[in-house]
């Protein structure tokens, strides 16, 4: 089976080294008689998905250059939160690529517990989305209380709310679904999603 290895350490701790991860992952792949065709190593925070090697790994996965992704632990793959991490795993599955955590034996998409683990992660992710929506509504209500322009809330001034709307959009919610959940118009949602506050700096 063609295998890719992903290893990561945070740049915040100069004492960390990916070599320990790589050594154990290589040894494990050998015991499974898997052929390592790619090794991806990032020295960056796991709270961002724009890591160079992380993105290259997904590009290769989309071309089915390997059959399974092996990583040391789930937090080495991503520390973006349950929703985002689950999306990464589902993305691999969508490409027809399996995954395996070295230290978390239950996290194995080729094993018997695959459906149970994904079900649990999905349930947790759903609860996080609910809490996120609740925080968004609370933010909009605060914005309304702080003042109105032309009879409308000045929510565009609330950077946190704008970014949260964008996150809901990236998670697959339509403009109408967001508007319904937050009890605002489709036009307001669309306008906020185009806010300059979302432009990279």
Helices and strands as residue ranges (DSSP letters): E 2-9, H 19-31, E 35-43, H 52-62, E 68-71, H 74-77, H 82-94, E 98-101, H 114-146, E 148-149, E 152-153, G 155-157, H 159-170, H 175-182, H 186-193, G 196-198
